[in-house]
Each structure stands twice: as structure tokens, then as C-alpha cells.
């Protein structure tokens, strides 16, 4: 209806030539004597991190959520390196930290498998862990932050114990488990003392 009764033939939708369109790249713009002039230096804006309120220990408290603090990232990287070099670390303890006798060829199978598995595990497990379980810091009245840690206990149920026991004692499952343990021990021994 609006289109049928409107006079759109005479309307001109265009940007007039005497006006300039400025973008916000670079510094800010100021109007001086009716003209916009671009400044050289950019304005630094202080961004205040968001504060959330969570109910912790029965009362609402102001908290900050941190998803990837440096300590947490360092812990993840350290865990990945320990898993990657686990046979070498065990071999160093076996041969009394004698680096000259260390034979990395004994752990070649481990390196080939774990170099593929560790990045996938880190992406799958810890990337999800970072965002599903952020570290919570309570903001106190004086502005200081204290990390809130939940009280967690590791409980092993009877079903968990049975499933772990099945890996070591039930046929076919135990065969694979014991074969993996024996191969891992052989890798550690060959890494520690060589093939001689």
C-alpha cells in the first residue's frame, strides 16, 4: 500500500558529493570549525572485565571467571610433555640419569603413537575443560581476588572397581592389557640400557 501511493520517482537516494564518509580505522575524529579532522593517536579505552554473581557456599558472591590463566595453560602443556616423554623419564630413573646410555630408539613406537594421540587428547579433553569449568575468582570488598576451589573427592564405586578388574583378569581384555604393560616395560628398559 505504501509503495502504491508514494512518490518514489522524485526521491533520490544517494550520498551527496560534498559530504565525506569517514571510517573508524586509525585515530578518532574531532569537529573543528565545522570540519571533521582525524587525530593521529588512538584513544585507549579501558575495558572493565565483566563481574558475575554466583551462589557459592549458600550466598551470592561477586566472581570473575577465567578460562585460560597462564598457570592452567602451563599445567596442560607440562602434562602433555610428561605423557610424550614418559618412557624416557622412567628410563632415566632406571639407569640413574645416565644420559649417555639413553637410547631414544627404544621409545620410537611410543613416540609414533603418542605424537598423534596427545594433540587430539588436548584438543578434545582440555579445550572442552577450559570452557566448561572456568576457574572462579571471588572478588573481595577490597578488590582482591581469591580463587574458589570446589571440594571434590575422588570416589571409586564398586562398578568402577569391577570394570578395572575386568581389564586385568577377564580373558581377551586382560590379554591386551598385559601385552600393553609388557611392551611398555620393554620400551622403558630398551630406552634406559639400549639394544646391546
C-alpha positions as CSV (number, residue, x, y, z in Angstrom):
1,X,0.0,0.0,0.0
2,X,2.8,2.4,0.9
3,X,4.6,1.7,-2.3
4,X,1.5,2.2,-4.5
5,X,0.7,5.7,-3.0
6,X,4.3,7.0,-2.5
7,X,6.1,9.3,-4.8
8,X,9.3,7.3,-5.2
9,X,10.2,8.7,-8.7
10,X,11.3,12.0,-7.3
11,X,13.2,10.6,-4.3
12,X,16.9,10.5,-4.8
13,X,18.7,8.0,-2.6
14,X,22.4,9.0,-3.0
15,X,25.2,10.3,-0.9
16,X,25.8,13.9,-1.8
17,X,29.3,14.8,-3.1
18,X,30.1,17.5,-0.5
19,X,29.9,15.1,2.4
20,X,32.7,12.7,3.3
21,X,32.2,9.4,4.9
22,X,34.8,8.5,7.5
23,X,35.6,5.1,8.8
24,X,36.9,4.4,12.3
25,X,40.2,2.9,11.4
26,X,43.1,4.7,13.0
27,X,42.6,7.6,15.4
28,X,39.4,9.3,16.4
29,X,37.7,12.2,14.6
30,X,37.0,15.7,16.0
31,X,35.0,18.5,14.6
32,X,37.0,21.7,14.2
33,X,35.3,24.7,12.6
34,X,32.6,22.5,11.0
35,X,35.0,20.0,9.5
36,X,35.9,16.6,10.8
37,X,39.7,16.2,11.4
38,X,41.3,12.8,12.1
39,X,43.7,12.7,15.1
40,X,47.0,10.8,14.8
41,X,46.8,9.0,18.2
42,X,44.2,6.5,19.0
43,X,42.0,6.7,22.1
44,X,42.8,3.9,24.6
45,X,39.6,2.6,26.1
46,X,39.7,0.9,29.5
47,X,37.5,-2.2,29.2
48,X,36.2,-3.3,32.6
49,X,36.1,-7.1,32.8
50,X,32.6,-8.4,33.5
51,X,31.7,-9.4,37.0
52,X,29.2,-12.2,37.6
53,X,27.3,-13.2,40.8
54,X,27.3,-16.9,41.6
55,X,25.9,-18.6,44.6
56,X,28.9,-20.1,46.4
57,X,28.6,-21.8,49.8
58,X,25.0,-20.7,50.1
59,X,25.4,-17.0,49.4
60,X,25.7,-14.9,46.3
61,X,29.2,-13.6,45.7
62,X,30.8,-11.4,43.0
63,X,33.2,-13.5,40.9
64,X,35.4,-13.3,37.9
65,X,35.6,-16.2,35.5
66,X,38.9,-17.0,33.9
67,X,39.1,-19.6,31.2
68,X,42.8,-19.8,30.4
69,X,45.0,-18.4,33.1
70,X,48.7,-18.9,32.5
71,X,49.1,-21.4,35.3
72,X,46.4,-23.6,33.9
73,X,47.8,-23.5,30.4
74,X,51.3,-24.3,31.8
75,X,49.9,-27.2,33.6
76,X,48.3,-28.6,30.5
77,X,51.5,-28.2,28.4
78,X,53.6,-29.8,31.2
79,X,51.2,-32.8,31.4
80,X,51.4,-33.2,27.6
81,X,55.2,-33.2,27.7
82,X,55.2,-35.7,30.6
83,X,52.9,-38.1,28.6
84,X,55.0,-37.6,25.5
85,X,58.3,-38.4,27.2
86,X,57.0,-40.9,29.8
87,X,59.3,-43.8,28.8
88,X,62.3,-41.5,28.7
89,X,61.5,-40.2,32.2
90,X,61.1,-43.8,33.5
91,X,64.3,-44.9,31.7
92,X,66.3,-42.0,33.3
93,X,65.3,-43.3,36.7
94,X,66.2,-46.9,35.7
95,X,69.7,-46.0,34.5
96,X,70.5,-43.5,37.2
97,X,70.2,-40.4,35.0
98,X,73.0,-41.6,32.7
99,X,72.2,-39.6,29.5
100,X,75.0,-41.2,27.5
101,X,73.4,-44.7,27.8
102,X,70.0,-43.3,26.9
103,X,68.7,-44.8,23.6
104,X,65.7,-43.0,22.3
105,X,65.2,-45.6,19.6
106,X,63.7,-47.9,22.3
107,X,60.8,-45.5,22.6
108,X,60.2,-45.0,18.9
109,X,56.9,-46.9,18.9
110,X,55.7,-44.8,21.9
111,X,56.6,-41.5,20.1
112,X,54.9,-42.6,16.9
113,X,51.6,-43.3,18.8
114,X,51.6,-40.5,21.3
115,X,52.6,-37.7,18.9
116,X,49.3,-38.3,17.2
117,X,47.2,-39.0,20.4
118,X,48.4,-36.1,22.6
119,X,47.2,-33.2,20.4
120,X,43.9,-34.9,19.8
121,X,43.5,-35.6,23.6
122,X,44.5,-32.0,24.4
123,X,42.0,-30.5,21.9
124,X,39.2,-32.9,22.8
125,X,39.6,-33.0,26.6
126,X,41.3,-29.8,27.7
127,X,39.8,-27.4,25.2
128,X,36.3,-28.5,26.5
129,X,37.6,-28.5,30.1
130,X,38.8,-24.9,29.7
131,X,35.4,-23.6,28.8
132,X,33.1,-25.9,30.7
133,X,34.9,-25.5,34.0
134,X,36.4,-22.0,34.3
135,X,38.5,-21.0,37.3
136,X,36.4,-18.9,39.6
137,X,37.9,-16.0,41.5
138,X,35.9,-14.4,44.3
139,X,36.2,-10.6,44.4
140,X,36.5,-9.4,48.0
141,X,35.4,-6.0,49.3
142,X,39.0,-4.5,49.0
143,X,39.1,-5.6,45.3
144,X,41.5,-8.5,45.8
145,X,40.7,-11.8,44.1
146,X,40.9,-15.3,45.7
147,X,40.5,-18.5,43.7
148,X,37.5,-20.5,44.7
149,X,38.1,-24.3,44.7
150,X,35.3,-26.8,45.0
151,X,35.7,-29.6,47.4
152,X,35.9,-32.6,45.2
153,X,36.6,-36.1,46.3
154,X,37.5,-39.0,44.0
155,X,35.2,-41.8,44.8
156,X,35.6,-45.2,43.2
157,X,32.4,-47.2,43.1
158,X,32.1,-50.9,43.1
159,X,31.2,-50.8,39.4
160,X,34.4,-48.8,38.6
161,X,36.5,-51.3,40.6
162,X,34.9,-54.2,38.7
163,X,35.5,-52.7,35.3
164,X,39.1,-52.0,36.2
165,X,39.4,-55.6,37.5
166,X,38.0,-56.9,34.2
167,X,40.8,-55.3,32.3
168,X,43.4,-57.4,34.3
169,X,41.6,-60.7,34.9
170,X,38.8,-61.4,32.3
171,X,40.1,-63.2,29.2
172,X,40.8,-61.4,26.0
173,X,40.6,-58.0,27.7
174,X,43.4,-59.0,30.1
175,X,45.5,-60.3,27.2
176,X,45.6,-56.9,25.6
177,X,46.1,-55.1,28.9
178,X,49.0,-57.3,30.0
179,X,50.6,-57.2,26.4
180,X,50.5,-53.3,26.5
181,X,52.1,-53.3,30.0
182,X,54.8,-55.7,28.9
183,X,55.6,-53.8,25.7
184,X,55.7,-50.5,27.7
185,X,58.1,-52.0,30.2
186,X,60.3,-53.3,27.4
187,X,60.3,-49.9,25.8
188,X,61.4,-48.3,29.1
189,X,64.2,-50.9,29.5
190,X,65.4,-50.5,25.9
191,X,65.4,-46.8,26.3
192,X,67.4,-47.0,29.5
193,X,70.0,-49.5,28.6
194,X,70.0,-49.7,24.8
195,X,69.8,-52.7,22.4
196,X,73.2,-54.2,23.5
